[in-house]
Amino acid sequence: MVEKQSNLCLAADVGTAAELFEIAEKVGPEICLLKTHLDIFPDFTPDFGSKLRSVPCAIVVLKFWGLSLAVGTLIGFLFLLILFNSLKIAERHNFLIFEDRKFADIGNTLTMQYEGGIFRILDWADIVNAHIISGSGIVDGLKLKGLPRGRGLLLLAEMSSSGNLAKGDYTAAAAKIAEDHSDFVIGFISVNPASWQRGPGNPAFIHATPGVQMLTGGDALGQQYNTLYSVSFVHW
């Protein structure tokens, strides 16, 4: 955020992984965080994470002193390795990847959801988020796997959908759990932290605001949208 002078997180809620890769290339220089929903992609493949972090490289044939060096040779391999590393989208554009998984199960189950399955979220997502409905054990489970890998967690303290129950004592409980696990929890999904019982809390925590677009409004399924101005000035 400091290096890029940006606090923008793009919610890349598109229909396919292919669209996501294209958007990541276009907006990468302007954002500090890219939010994904991997389980909505019909073209998801197990190498999704590595593709998101890297631009596919074509087979390269080097010509050196009149000799064709195929990729299988040592020099060809080293060249491709250097090229591959120079083309990582997230690293090249200096943004983190946030998988909006909203974990909500008991600790043991979600450790398997986080680390394994077909998605293998732990391998490629810098940040994930979680509800606290199942108690602090959900943070313990995610931290068990994520902390050694340098990952971070956002707690859903509030939501932007109409009629949601994440408010009052629930929000206060999320804030308390975050303080107790500040070595792994990096902040919250929040809508109006200025209204919390004890305010926004530790200034080291990030507050990621959902439901932001150019115009206020909503949709037929209860989502409520705020503007950049509203979340930047009115709610703080």
C-alpha atoms as one frame of an Amber mdcrd trajectory, in Angstrom:
protein
   0.000   0.000   0.000   2.802   2.400   0.877   4.977   1.514  -2.096   2.154
   1.802  -4.633   0.251   4.592  -2.851  -2.904   2.563  -3.358  -5.433   0.980
  -1.038  -7.528  -0.491  -3.835  -8.684  -4.092  -3.740 -10.348  -5.253  -6.940
 -13.203  -7.707  -6.454 -12.696  -9.750  -9.605 -16.147 -11.361  -9.566 -16.008
 -12.523 -13.167 -17.383 -15.685 -14.722 -14.222 -17.467 -15.799 -10.614 -17.906
 -14.748  -9.542 -16.703 -18.187 -11.261 -13.359 -17.582  -9.583 -13.107 -14.198
  -6.095 -13.555 -15.668  -6.808 -10.856 -18.249  -8.079  -8.412 -15.626  -5.100
  -9.110 -13.356  -2.756  -8.016 -16.118  -4.711  -4.828 -16.840  -5.313  -3.543
 -13.326  -2.289  -5.032 -11.574  -0.270  -1.797 -11.562  -3.095   0.102  -9.808
  -4.147  -2.260  -7.016  -2.620  -3.671  -3.863  -4.997  -6.634  -3.562  -6.877
  -8.878  -6.010  -9.949 -10.640  -4.591 -10.981 -13.928  -6.167 -13.881 -16.380
  -5.969 -12.267 -19.486  -7.411 -15.232 -21.813  -6.859 -17.409 -19.982  -9.415
 -15.074 -20.638 -12.364 -16.273 -23.371 -14.753 -12.768 -23.429 -16.275 -10.984
 -23.914 -12.947  -8.040 -26.300 -13.108  -5.651 -27.449 -10.352  -2.936 -25.168
 -11.713  -5.132 -22.070 -11.253  -2.910 -20.659  -8.518   0.317 -20.966 -10.450
  -1.345 -19.478 -13.538  -2.597 -16.514 -11.566   0.887 -15.811 -10.320   2.552
 -16.300 -13.705   2.060 -15.511 -17.384   2.233 -18.680 -19.476   5.510 -18.943
 -21.378   5.703 -20.316 -24.874   8.356 -22.884 -25.707  11.497 -20.942 -26.461
  14.340 -22.031 -28.729  17.557 -20.132 -28.242  20.101 -19.691 -30.924  23.561
 -19.255 -29.545  26.588 -19.142 -31.787  24.546 -20.718 -34.521  23.384 -23.641
 -32.356  19.752 -24.234 -31.469  19.434 -24.888 -27.758  16.167 -26.645 -26.957
  14.423 -26.077 -23.649  15.652 -29.433 -22.459  19.251 -28.291 -22.428  20.726
 -26.683 -19.362  21.114 -23.218 -20.900  17.640 -23.328 -22.393  16.219 -24.396
 -19.050  18.010 -21.647 -17.144  16.811 -19.052 -19.652  13.205 -20.175 -19.276
  13.534 -20.162 -15.507  14.708 -16.541 -15.557  11.985 -15.600 -18.047   9.299
 -17.363 -16.022  10.306 -15.629 -12.806  10.285 -12.240 -14.518   6.712 -12.739
 -15.706   4.903 -13.451 -12.431   1.794 -11.263 -12.504   1.302 -10.725  -8.779
   4.974 -10.177  -8.055   5.634  -8.033 -11.114   2.701  -5.747 -10.361   3.302
  -5.980  -6.602  -0.150  -6.986  -5.369  -1.402  -9.728  -3.051  -4.048 -12.355
  -3.789  -7.095 -12.580  -1.533  -9.344 -15.623  -1.916 -12.814 -14.671  -0.652
 -13.544 -18.168   0.632 -15.390 -17.126   3.826 -14.419 -20.188   5.837 -17.017
 -21.067   8.473 -16.550 -24.686   9.549 -14.928 -26.188  12.633 -11.149 -25.976
  12.910 -10.227 -29.498  11.813 -12.448 -29.456   8.737 -11.345 -26.080   7.486
  -7.659 -26.952   7.784  -8.333 -29.600   5.144 -10.394 -27.158   3.061  -7.591
 -24.590   3.267  -4.653 -26.876   2.539  -6.090 -29.664   0.409  -8.897 -30.585
  -1.938  -8.817 -29.538  -5.566  -8.367 -25.836  -4.751  -5.238 -25.961  -2.524
  -5.884 -22.370  -1.449  -2.984 -22.286   0.987  -0.498 -22.719  -1.857  -1.350
 -19.486  -3.699  -3.634 -17.165  -1.700  -1.790 -14.620   0.446  -4.964 -13.778
   2.358  -8.249 -15.556   3.106 -11.234 -14.614   5.236 -13.491 -16.357   7.737
 -16.699 -16.026   9.707 -16.406 -16.469  13.479 -19.691 -18.356  13.831 -17.866
 -21.511  14.939 -15.719 -19.679  17.504 -12.045 -18.884  17.778 -11.147 -22.446
  16.767 -11.618 -21.386  13.166  -8.709 -18.976  13.550  -6.628 -21.616  15.331
  -7.163 -24.029  12.455  -6.305 -21.567   9.710  -3.333 -20.228  11.652  -1.972
 -23.739  12.130  -1.483 -24.003   8.376  -1.219 -20.383   7.285   1.129 -18.768
   9.777   4.179 -20.905   8.877   3.581 -19.976   5.223   3.390 -16.246   5.868
  -0.336 -16.026   5.107  -2.895 -13.654   6.640  -6.551 -13.738   7.695  -9.385
 -11.208   7.554 -12.346 -11.753   9.892 -15.851 -10.965   8.680 -16.860  -8.489
  11.365 -19.578  -6.939   9.194 -21.225  -7.586   5.841 -22.858  -5.353   3.241
 -25.927  -7.495   2.495 -29.369  -6.501   3.726 -30.548  -8.265   6.896 -27.192
  -9.847   7.749 -26.525 -10.788  11.376 -22.915  -9.609  11.594 -23.450  -6.673
  13.923 -23.420  -5.665  17.587 -22.051  -8.364  19.884 -21.024 -10.493  16.915
 -18.852  -7.695  15.554 -17.394  -7.068  19.016 -16.528 -10.759  19.313 -14.742
 -10.636  15.955 -12.701  -7.655  17.142 -11.735  -9.512  20.347 -10.667 -12.643
  18.447  -8.577 -10.506  16.110  -6.754  -8.916  19.016  -6.096 -12.335  20.542
  -4.644 -13.616  17.241  -2.925 -10.508  15.912   0.056 -12.609  14.803  -2.141
 -14.066  12.038  -5.288 -11.930  11.755  -4.429  -8.822   9.736  -7.829  -7.108
   9.855 -11.497  -7.267   9.010 -14.179  -7.192   6.403 -16.044  -4.170   7.771
 -18.668  -1.659   6.699 -18.766   1.007   9.406 -16.006   0.459  11.986 -16.508
   3.956  13.416 -19.773   2.680  14.887 -18.230  -0.279  16.728 -18.502  -0.458
  20.503 -14.782   0.268  20.898 -14.212   1.933  17.541 -12.096   0.522  14.709
  -9.565  -0.917  17.137  -5.863  -1.475  16.579  -4.675   0.892  13.808  -2.436
  -1.907  12.517  -5.513  -3.818  11.360  -6.726  -3.485   7.781 -10.409  -2.716
   7.186 -11.506  -4.064   3.805 -14.879  -2.588   2.852 -17.215  -4.732   0.722
 -19.869  -3.601  -1.720 -18.064  -0.603  -3.203 -18.785   0.666  -6.703 -19.160
   3.971  -8.512 -22.841   4.453  -7.617 -24.928   3.601  -4.573 -27.683   1.043
  -4.964 -28.317  -2.643  -4.591 -29.434  -5.788  -6.355 -32.398  -8.135  -6.229
 -30.627 -10.473  -3.798 -30.029  -8.012  -0.962 -26.586  -6.663  -1.717 -26.137
  -2.988  -0.853 -23.531  -0.857  -2.614 -21.693   2.203  -1.358 -19.504   4.675
  -3.224 -15.785   5.277  -2.787 -16.557   8.637  -1.171 -18.955   7.100   1.315
 -16.605   4.394   2.569 -13.605   6.724   2.602 -15.109   9.644   4.522 -18.633
   9.063   5.838 -17.951   5.778   7.665 -14.736   6.921   9.343
